[in-house]
Amino acid sequence: MLTVLKLGCLVLYALGLAAFAGAFSGSPALAFEVLAAGFVVVHVFELPFVWKALRAAPGSFAGHLVQALLFGMLHSLPLLRAQRQRTA
């Protein structure tokens, strides 16, 4: 399920970039641009809450950071759950 939601995020970002580049115009273009930018802004505000889990997760911190910016809690929630299980 998370994979499908992550794919939806990527599609939204692709549509937002296409609209920004001028591939289509009008109300739908503006909506996709605003939604894509809004998703990124919300994910930036999520970062302070998941920073420790991203740092503690195995693998590349930069990779986790990029995925957290792209997918937000869809990426961070499994990391938080794993961290909770390791400390319990």
C-alpha positions in Angstrom: 0.0 0.0 0.0 2.8 2.4 0.8 4.3 1.7 -2.6 1.1 2.8 -4.3 0.9 6.0 -2.3 4.6 6.7 -3.0 3.9 6.2 -6.7 1.0 8.7 -6.4 3.4 11.2 -4.9 5.8 10.8 -7.8 3.0 11.2 -10.3 1.8 14.4 -8.5 5.4 15.8 -8.6 5.7 14.9 -12.3 2.5 16.6 -13.1 3.5 19.6 -11.1 6.8 19.9 -12.9 5.2 19.4 -16.3 2.7 22.1 -15.5 5.5 24.4 -14.4 7.4 23.7 -17.6 4.4 24.7 -19.6 3.3 21.2 -20.9 -0.3 22.3 -20.1 -2.0 25.3 -18.8 -5.1 26.6 -17.1 -6.7 25.7 -13.9 -5.5 22.0 -13.8 -1.9 23.2 -14.3 -2.2 25.7 -11.4 -3.7 23.0 -9.2 -0.9 20.5 -9.8 1.7 23.2 -9.3 0.2 24.3 -6.0 -0.4 20.7 -4.8 3.1 19.6 -5.6 4.7 22.6 -3.9 2.4 22.2 -0.9 3.4 18.6 -0.5 7.1 19.5 -0.4 6.5 22.3 2.1 4.5 20.0 4.4 7.3 17.4 4.2 9.9 20.0 5.1 7.9 20.9 8.2 7.7 17.2 9.1 11.5 16.9 9.1 12.2 18.1 12.7 9.8 15.5 14.0 11.6 12.6 12.3 15.1 13.8 12.2 16.4 11.4 14.9 14.8 8.4 13.2 16.4 9.4 9.9 19.8 9.8 11.6 19.5 6.4 13.4 18.2 4.4 10.4 20.6 2.1 8.7 21.8 3.2 5.3 22.5 6.6 3.8 21.3 9.6 5.8 21.2 11.6 2.6 19.0 8.9 0.9 16.6 8.9 3.9 16.5 12.7 3.8 15.6 12.9 0.1 12.9 10.2 0.5 11.5 12.0 3.6 11.3 15.2 1.5 9.6 13.4 -1.4 7.3 11.0 0.5 7.0 12.5 4.1 5.5 10.1 6.6 5.2 7.4 3.9 8.9 7.0 4.3 9.4 8.1 7.9 6.7 6.1 9.6 8.3 2.7 9.0 11.6 4.1 10.2 9.9 5.4 13.4 8.3 2.0 14.0 11.6 0.2 13.5 13.3 2.6 15.9 10.6 2.1 18.5 11.0 -1.7 18.2 14.8 -1.5 18.6 14.5 0.6 21.8 11.6 -1.4 23.3 
